[in-house]
Amino acid sequence: MDDFTSNSTNSLIVNGSDSLPFFDSGFLDDLRESANSKWERYKTGDLSDVSHLSSAIEATQAAMGVEPKSCDDAELLFDLGCRLGVRFHVTGEVVDLVHAASVFRYTIALIPEAQRKSQAEQLHDLCGSLQMRLGRMGGLNGFDCAVVASRCAVELRSDGGLGEAEALRAYSNALEGRFHRYGKTEDVDCAISSRSRLAVLVPDDHFAGPSCLTDLGSSFHARFSQKAELDDLEQALYYHRRAVDTAPDGYSRMSCCLNNLGNSLQARFDRTGNVEDLQEALECQRRSVDLAPNNPLHLINYGTALSEHFKRTGNLEDLDRSITIYRRAVELLPSESDSRVPWSLSALGDSLRALFKCTGELDDIETAISYHVRAINLTPDDHPLKLARLWSLVLSLRERFEHTDKFEDLNQLITYLARGVELTADGHPDKPAHLNYLGSLLKERFSRVGKPDNLQQNLLNLSRALVLTPDDDPNKPRYFSSLACAFLTRYKRYHELSDLDHAVRANRYAVENMKAGHLTIPICLSHLGNSLLARFQKTEQFDDIEQAIQAYGHAVELTPDADIIGSLCLDNLGFSWLKRFGYTHNLDDLAQALAFQHQVNDLTPEGHPEKAQRLTCLGNMLFARHGAKPDRTHGDLNAAISACSRAIAITPLGDPALAQRLHDLGRVVHHLLRCITTQQNFAVTIQLYTDAIAHSRAAVASEGLDSAIHCVELHASYPQFSSTDSLLSAYSLLIEFCPEVVWLGYSVYERLQQSARLGVHITSAVAAAIAAGSLTQAAEWLETGRALVWSQVLSLRTPLHGLRDAHPELAESLQNVQQELRQTAHISSAHIFDDCNDLSLRSFKVDTELDRHRQLAAEQDSIVAEIRRRAGFERFLRPKRLEALITPSGLLSGPVVFINMDKSRCDALLLSPDGKFASVDLSDLSYERAVTLRRLWITHTIGDRTRARGSLSMGSRSRKLDPLKAILGHLWKRIVRPILEALNLAGPVHNSRIPHITWCPTGPLMQLPLHAAGLYDEPSGPRAYEFVVSSYTPSLSALLRSCAKPNRSHSNVLVVTQPDTPKRTPLPETIDEAYCMQNALNAAGLTIKWLNHDVATVHEVRSVMDQFSWVHLACHGSQHPQDPTKSAFELFDGPLTLSDLMGTVAENAELAFLSACQTAVGDEKMPEESAHLAAGMLAVGFKGVIGTMWSIQDADAPIVVEAFYKELLALRNSGAVGRGSTGAAYALHEATRVLREKVGESAFMRWVPFVHFGV
């Protein structure tokens, strides 16, 4: 307990006398007189003016000279302590209290025995005043000083008499005060020891005897509160009873003795449940309040006893009385700085919460919350009761939220609950439960607002709960079940299969580890069924639906029919049988589904929250039976319409399920339209789908998309009830869903899947617009649906000049988010685990990187929404109108040709450099024929052979020439010739520059070489390269962005070569390729940096890439069709992926030559996305890119490269490169001519693969 040593006193004294080491004692005497004089002047003047007091203290310090040794020094030292103590009382500066306590301790050894008594009395008085002040202000140093000062008094008065008793009492009070503030066990132990000594010194019949006994009992009670040892409580009761029994009639502190006895009886009741203790406690507290009706502490304790009695008996009179008493206690407390105020406020809030639970009066819980908030605000964070008061508030907030279901109440509940969790130590047994509850609230908030950070925090909290829960804890399976639900919720939002797998595995753990007979087993089984059913719907793995049915069936067996969980499982069981029928087409499965659904519907009364959903499910089952067993009377169909209509009628507006229910009814009426084709049925069906679209949520865009697709099908299938305008309007609704369906927040893989799903509908919309003569609409729609993933990457580099001028703060916010998104937009998917049987916590990884990406995407959506609310920015980052798409005159070097491939028709849209559109009907081409041409081309070029650069000999392909000639001939006759004729470019070019054309094909044409089309069976037959110089672009936006970037007058070049990449086929010609480049570029005065072989590492290339506007990569390439951002260039130590390049390409990037394999090979499953390296290099910032459609010969690369750079430099030096262009297309045209002349025109496999993208 010795918190201060004499060192601090020595320092204080020496510091005060540093300037006096050579002065004699006479001078020091003068200083002492001066100090006393100033002290007297302070005492007789204005006590709030500390200037005289401070002068007295300074003089006293100076008068002591060197380290005190004599009795006179002790007296002066004691005076210094007293004066420091007085200044502490005036100013509240704790440093004075610290010094005072140190001074007193140092004084003890110097005080003669005869003088100790008087100075101990002064010290005792000082300790008493310290206790009073500390009761109001607290503070660690203050409590420590009080303990030290009072202990000094004990040491001064260890005579065994009443003087020692007084000192012991002050000391024990100080110890217990510090214990109640900081909870140090040693403090209460010392207090018990001191008070036990005090009880021996003071006889029971002394007027202070009962007080000493009840104080000792209070110390035992305090230790029981911390250590929960019943012996301490029994000791507390023993001493409290002795105090009450020995107190004389009229004893002034009888109310305190009764109060303390009542508290200990209350504590024993809480521990043992003995009602007699509660009754006696209540009587003690009543008598205490009768004796001291204005004592706030006794009132608080009486209120607590009444509240506990209410909990036991349910007597509302007790509760009302406790509330009245608590309010009286609050009124009596002098100020909110009193430590008893938060205690009484919190207790009052608890009672009002209990009253609300009885009466449901919202005012009661509102008032309770206000009291709890005040109590928390008045309680320091390090106070031992802070956490308990915080949980009291959380309980009240939960009651209000469950009553009102208001979003603002949910937010407040989450805020305070998170604060409580933060203050709870990891070792606290309740922390996992609190984390689990916080997770459930975050999940609820996510379901309302859809913000990704709620889901992320939910998963993190649940994972933390599991980490803190021992394996043998019976609650651990329940926490695993909660974690599984969180993963399932995230899957429903983001469609990541790994989340479903996590959900299934976590649910299996919960079910397999739950103790037999546990009440939550049916819930866990239901959750397991939910995750298995969802995975079946995603993957159609039959085992999943079988196991889902087993899980639901077992849950139903364990619960009575009327049970909420039982009826829910019965509902899910019927739905699972319906899904099984959809897979097996076995009518017995459908019969099972209907039997269960009828049973659960019979158990569901009107007004039940699940009634609408169960009616919808019944309608879907009846509709399915009609499809399997149609009847002429359409009985099942009409019954299905009736059930679905009833469901919609009882679904409130704003219910998230309304859109899906409208869609389901639309499907049924749509089928009725097929059976009974009338204008009325058509109109009803259209209206249902339109309403479903209107009620769909952006967070679940697929709901509205399905309805939009059906709307289009209706208008296209029933032209007698529709019109061209109605069909185009329906397509317009569908197109609007593109940004939501291919949301930036999804993983790249999911975005590509959704884009592939949209592709067929986009081409159909464009075909319909062209057929209607609406070329403007066709061009806009084609652009909206093209290369959606790359467009998102491009949008992150959108110039913000106009926005910055008008709204600089929004521009700054958007730019910051987009900079981060450029680093995360490549993220492919969540963590995929390897061992499906691994149920350890490490296997349930929360992908924080992907979660961060989703959060950033949501932040961008929010900022963009705010920008669109500003005048003039209503279409900010929306798909562009035609007038915005058309480039300024002079930027396009030639026409751009969009070829739309749809099953209904094939067309070319021609955009001339002056911004005019025209169309060409490709009547000799069909979608099916194009698919055949693609299949034959791939078979005879790539096939199932490797695509590595240099891995195939020329001879291995020489046998395949004739089929290639035929395919190139078909491309000429059916596609290229009609287009060139429409552009008036099919004639010979004499004495002028060959025109430039940019191709933007769709569908199966994406993998066919339009630039090489021609009649090669005829020696003088037409070849496309004779009439035009060809380029490609994944979209018009990508081309225009490249055109808009300014040309550089001087370029520097990065060359990367890999002649012998580890574990890859050697490419020795890459060295010759680099030398050819070096000779050409050095002659032109360009700066070159060449990274070769082991120097060309991923880190090195990334670190210098942003310094160069031209980049040449001569190495192996790898295509990743499922995630094109993982397509890569194979460097010495690993792959350099497109995602790496997203954040490292220079802002002034201009030209990239990809002398590698697979750099312009798309994926036939998602052709509209241009999922290859060349398109990706445009997206990350390059204006023009040279790529290859398949593997190239290693020996051919140096030939092409040398000719390319010579021609490119010549064009640029001659001024032939126009504004916005690079000259790369013409340079490549010349380079392939050189190669063609060297290897022969019929060597298609060698010269055809080289292609140019961009400008």
HELIX and SHEET records of a PDB file:
HELIX    1   1 SER A    6  GLY A   16  1                                  11    
HELIX    2   2 SER A   25  THR A   44  1                                  20    
HELIX    3   3 SER A   51  ALA A   63  1                                  13    
HELIX    4   4 CYS A   71  THR A   91  1                                  21    
HELIX    5   5 VAL A   94  ILE A  108  1                                  15    
HELIX    6   6 GLU A  113  MET A  137  1                                  25    
HELIX    7   7 LEU A  140  LEU A  156  1                                  17    
HELIX    8   8 LEU A  162  TYR A  182  1                                  21    
HELIX    9   9 THR A  185  LEU A  201  1                                  17    
HELIX   10  10 GLY A  209  LYS A  227  1                                  19    
HELIX   11  11 LEU A  230  THR A  246  1                                  17    
HELIX   12  12 MET A  254  THR A  272  1                                  19    
HELIX   13  13 VAL A  275  LEU A  291  1                                  17    
HELIX   14  14 PRO A  296  THR A  313  1                                  18    
HELIX   15  15 LEU A  316  LEU A  332  1                                  17    
HELIX   16  16 ARG A  340  THR A  359  1                                  20    
HELIX   17  17 LEU A  362  ASN A  377  1                                  16    
HELIX   18  18 LYS A  386  THR A  404  1                                  19    
HELIX   19  19 PHE A  407  LEU A  423  1                                  17    
HELIX   20  20 LYS A  431  VAL A  449  1                                  19    
HELIX   21  21 PRO A  452  LEU A  468  1                                  17    
HELIX   22  22 LYS A  476  TYR A  494  1                                  19    
HELIX   23  23 LEU A  497  ASN A  513  1                                  17    
HELIX   24  24 ILE A  521  THR A  539  1                                  19    
HELIX   25  25 PHE A  542  LEU A  558  1                                  17    
HELIX   26  26 ILE A  564  THR A  584  1                                  21    
HELIX   27  27 LEU A  587  LEU A  603  1                                  17    
HELIX   28  28 LYS A  611  ALA A  628  1                                  18    
HELIX   29  29 GLY A  635  ALA A  649  1                                  15    
HELIX   30  30 LEU A  658  CYS A  675  1                                  18    
HELIX   31  31 GLN A  679  HIS A  695  1                                  17    
HELIX   32  32 ALA A  698  VAL A  700  5                                   3    
HELIX   33  33 ALA A  701  SER A  717  1                                  17    
HELIX   34  34 PRO A  719  PHE A  721  5                                   3    
HELIX   35  35 THR A  724  GLU A  736  1                                  13    
HELIX   36  36 CYS A  738  VAL A  741  1                                   4    
HELIX   37  37 VAL A  748  ALA A  771  1                                  24    
HELIX   38  38 LEU A  775  THR A  784  1                                  10    
HELIX   39  39 LEU A  788  SER A  795  1                                   8    
HELIX   40  40 HIS A  801  ALA A  806  1                                   6    
HELIX   41  41 PRO A  808  THR A  824  1                                  17    
HELIX   42  42 LEU A  841  SER A  843  5                                   3    
HELIX   43  43 THR A  848  ARG A  868  1                                  21    
HELIX   44  44 LEU A  882  LEU A  885  1                                   4    
HELIX   45  45 TYR A  927  THR A  941  1                                  15    
HELIX   46  46 GLY A  955  SER A  958  1                                   4    
HELIX   47  47 LEU A  961  LEU A  971  1                                  11    
HELIX   48  48 TRP A  972  VAL A  976  3                                   5    
HELIX   49  49 ARG A  977  ALA A  982  1                                   6    
HELIX   50  50 GLY A 1003  GLN A 1007  5                                   5    
HELIX   51  51 LEU A 1010  ALA A 1012  5                                   3    
HELIX   52  52 ALA A 1024  PHE A 1027  1                                   4    
HELIX   53  53 LEU A 1036  ALA A 1044  1                                   9    
HELIX   54  54 GLU A 1069  ALA A 1083  1                                  15    
HELIX   55  55 HIS A 1093  VAL A 1095  5                                   3    
HELIX   56  56 VAL A 1098  MET A 1105  1                                   8    
HELIX   57  57 PRO A 1124  LYS A 1126  5                                   3    
HELIX   58  58 LEU A 1138  MET A 1142  1                                   5    
HELIX   59  59 PRO A 1167  GLU A 1169  5                                   3    
HELIX   60  60 LEU A 1173  ALA A 1179  1                                   7    
HELIX   61  61 ASP A 1196  SER A 1214  1                                  19    
HELIX   62  62 ALA A 1224  VAL A 1239  1                                  16    
HELIX   63  63 PHE A 1244  TRP A 1247  1                                   4    
SHEET    1   A 5 PHE A 917  ASP A 921  0                                        
SHEET    2   A 5 CYS A 906  LEU A 911 -1                                        
SHEET    3   A 5 VAL A 896  MET A 901 -1                                        
SHEET    4   A 5 HIS A 996  PRO A1001  1                                        
SHEET    5   A 5 VAL A1029  TYR A1032  1                                        
SHEET    1   B 6 THR A1087  ASN A1092  0                                        
SHEET    2   B 6 ASN A1052  THR A1057  1                                        
SHEET    3   B 6 TRP A1110  ALA A1114  1                                        
SHEET    4   B 6 LEU A1151  SER A1155  1                                        
SHEET    5   B 6 GLY A1184  THR A1188  1                                        
SHEET    6   B 6 PHE A1250  GLY A1254 -1                                        
SHEET    1   C 3 HIS A1116  SER A1118  0                                        
SHEET    2   C 3 ALA A1128  LEU A1131 -1                                        
SHEET    3   C 3 GLY A1134  THR A1137 -1                                        
END                                                                             
